[in-house]
Amino acid sequence: MTDTIEQQMSEIRRLTLSAAQFTTDDDIASCQQTLTQRQQLLIALNQSIQGSLPEKSGSSSVNEYVELVTWILQIDETAIKQLNDKKSAILKTSMKQSKTKYALKQYQANYR
């Protein structure tokens, strides 16, 4: 495996962990930016691997690539679950605020 491919994989792993941490920290803008960078690197990695593929389908580059994608899917699954949990909590809070606002308007309308 070439040094370029190894560097790309290392950087993709770093960006994946950073995105997961940004999700935990509720820093959605940074998470989105990091995921965009990771997507660009994944595209470049795919091109690098396709350009260096030997005729053998069991090459170490391909195996490392499959391992990396599997690892990313595992990390992303946890981050997606966290985001969905946070979304659900925000929706519940929003619904409660809407009901409270409606109740206050009704109260004010009755006592004017």
N, C-alpha and C positions, 0 to 999 in steps of 0.2 A: 504494500500500500504506500502511496506517495505521501510525502510530507504535507503537501497541500490538502489532500483529502483528510489526513489526520488532524490538521489545524482546523479545517472546516467543521469536522465532527466535534472537536473540543469546544469550539466557539458555539456551536448549536446546543451542546449540553449546557454550557454556561448561560446562554440566553434562556433556555427552557427553565432552569432553576431560578433565574432572575424573574421571569414572568410569573412563576408560581409564588415567589415571595411577594411580588407586587400585588398579586391577587389577595394574599393573606393580609397585606397591609392596606387594603382598599385603595390602592393607587392605580386606578383603572387606566388613566391616560398613559402612564409609564408602561403598564402591562401591554396595552395595545401597541405602543411603539416598539417594545421589545419583541412582541410576536410578529410584527411586520418585518423587523430585521431578521428574525429567525426564518421566516418564510422565504426571504430573499436568499439566505444562506442555504436553505434546503434545496432551492432551485439550482443554485450554483453547484452544490454538492452532487446533485443528480446528474448535472451535465459533466462534472469532473469524472464521476464514476463511469458514466456511459462512454466517455472519451477514452478511459483507460482500461475498459473491460477486455480481458483476454477472452479467448474462445471458450474457456472453461466457465461454466455457470457457478461452480462452487468456489470461486476465488475468494480470497480473504477480504477484498474490498466489498464484495456483495454481501458476505456474511456480516461484516461490520456495519454496513448500511442497514441491513435488516434488523440487527440488534439495536442500532440507534433509533430507528423508527418505532420499534416495540417499546423501548424505554420512554420515548417522547409520549407515546400514547398512554402509558401508565401515569406519567407525571401530569399530563393534560387532563386525564380523567378525574384526578383528585382536584385540580384547579377548577374544572367545570362544575364539579359537585359543590365546591365552596361558593362559587359565583351563583349557582342556582339557589343555594340556601340563603345567601344574602339577598338575592332578588325577592325570594319569598317573604323574608322578614320585612323588607322595605315595602312590599305590596300590602302586607298586613298593617303596617304602621300607617300607610297612606289611606287605607280603607277606614281605619279607626279615626284618623284626622278628618276625613270627609264626613263621617257620621257625626262627629263632635261638632263640626262646623254647621252641619244641617240642623242639629239639635239647638245650637245657640241661636241660629236664625229664627227657628220656630219659637223659641222662648222670647226673643226680642219682639217678634211680630205679635205675640199674644199680650205683651205688657206695654204696648205703646198707646 
